[in-house]
């Protein structure tokens, strides 16, 4: 992450939770490209969800606890 991006993130983290949610939603929306065929997008997401669920149910993927992920992200942000 660039210095500028880290600076913006630190500043954004001082916002209220509602303000952070609004900023996050706007940032995510800015990454979306116009959907040419929403049905295809929905089908692709459904297939991906099924694939991930099968991996978890078969024991192939155990995932990570929220606490571990949160701690890892926090460590990265304090670097």
TAZI-V647130 format. One line per field, one symbol per residue. burial: b if it has 24 or more other C-alpha atoms within 12 Angstrom, else e. A space follows every 50 residues. Layout:
BEGIN
burial=???
END
This chain:
BEGIN
burial=eeeeeeeeeeeeeeeeeeeeeeeeeeeeeeeeeeeeeeeeeeeeeeeeee eeeeeeeeeeeeeeeeeeeeeeeeeeeee
END
